[in-house]
Amino acid sequence: MTTAHLDPLLVFAWQAAHSIARGSPPPVHDRGGYRVDTNSETEVKRWVFPQLCDGLHAVAREITAPRHYLKLCGADEELRSALPARWEVQPANYFMMAAEASCDAAPLPDGYRLELHQTGPATRACIIAPDGNLAASGCAAETVDAFIYDRIETAQEHRRKGLGVAVMAALGSARRSLESPQLLVATADGRSLYANLGWTVCAPFATATIPESRTPAG
């Protein structure tokens, strides 16, 4: 199965803003994809490829250690077809774009409060529960080419109260340019929430890594 190709410039714009949101180095061009030298506790490097290409095949053959991630704007089976057996495809995600400029949120439930923190082009929204615990949160980052949302999360015990929508709306209020696209990568669960807010799926977004227990000979 093959997937309609996304504009590589759009994918690069998403990754550049995503790096800002997570405090990672900016992406660099590498063999038809975009590499981020993350060097975090959970991720050494990541490559994002707008489409299947010889460069992705080459990176997949070259890497034998865990904590390296290959990401493809394509279906899981398309990525799987390009990988040696030692790689393991992760649960599916989706590359999405907002069809509308903003979303409106209902007032927060009684006792909940919103905090918005902005540092340069990065913004973090937190919703604090009546007991003082973090109920929901999310991040956003803006460049001249994109406004992206990242890590929109609601604690299990605080779901179905509209908090995720409130976080999205708060982050969206920090957006300065109405011309640049709004982008995010959603989980399967998040996809339905964003679809209800007017977002559309541009492409599936497949991810693979080498499990910690997998040997290089796998």
C-alpha positions, 0 to 999 in steps of 0.5 A, spaced: 500 500 500 502 506 498 500 513 500 499 520 497 505 524 498 505 530 502 509 536 500 516 535 503 516 543 505 510 542 510 513 536 513 519 539 514 515 545 517 512 541 522 518 537 524 522 544 525 516 547 530 516 540 533 523 541 535 522 548 538 516 545 542 520 539 545 527 543 546 530 539 541 535 541 535 533 543 529 532 538 523 537 537 518 536 534 511 539 527 511 538 522 505 531 524 503 528 525 510 529 530 516 534 528 521 534 530 529 539 529 533 535 528 539 540 525 544 535 525 550 534 519 555 529 516 550 531 518 543 538 518 540 536 520 533 529 521 529 528 521 521 522 523 518 521 521 511 515 525 507 515 519 502 519 512 502 525 513 498 532 509 498 535 514 503 530 511 508 532 504 506 539 506 507 538 508 514 534 502 516 540 498 514 545 502 517 542 503 524 542 497 529 541 500 536 535 502 540 532 509 541 533 511 534 526 512 530 524 512 523 518 516 521 514 516 515 508 519 512 505 513 510 502 507 512 505 502 517 505 496 512 509 501 507 514 502 512 514 495 514 516 493 507 522 497 507 525 495 514 530 489 516 526 484 521 530 487 527 525 494 527 518 494 530 513 498 527 509 502 533 502 504 534 499 508 528 499 515 528 496 521 523 499 527 520 493 532 521 491 539 519 486 544 521 481 546 516 479 552 521 483 558 524 481 556 531 476 552 536 472 555 541 472 551 548 466 552 553 468 554 560 472 550 564 468 546 570 467 549 576 474 549 580 479 548 574 483 553 572 488 554 566 495 557 566 498 559 560 506 559 559 509 562 553 517 562 552 519 565 545 515 561 540 513 556 544 507 555 549 505 551 554 498 550 557 496 547 563 489 546 566 489 545 574 484 540 577 480 543 584 485 538 588 491 542 585 493 536 580 495 537 573 488 535 569 490 536 562 496 540 558 499 541 551 504 545 548 505 549 541 510 552 537 510 557 532 515 558 526 514 563 520 512 556 516 507 553 521 503 553 528 504 546 531 500 542 537 504 537 541 503 532 547 495 534 548 494 530 554 488 529 559 489 525 565 484 519 565 480 521 571 479 528 568 476 526 561 470 527 558 470 534 561 472 538 555 479 539 557 482 537 551 478 542 547 480 547 552 487 546 552 487 546 544 483 553 544 488 556 549 494 554 545 491 557 539 490 563 542 497 564 542 498 564 534 500 570 531 500 568 524 493 566 521 496 564 514 501 559 516 498 552 517 496 548 523 499 541 524 499 536 529 501 528 529 495 525 533 494 518 536 488 513 534 485 516 540 486 523 539 484 523 531 477 523 533 477 528 538 481 533 532 476 530 527 470 533 531 474 540 532 475 540 524 481 537 523 483 533 517 488 527 516 493 528 511 496 522 511 498 516 516 504 517 520 508 510 521 513 510 526 519 504 527 524 503 532 529 497 534 526 494 541 531 494 547 532 487 547 533 486 540 540 484 538 543 487 532 543 480 528 535 481 528 
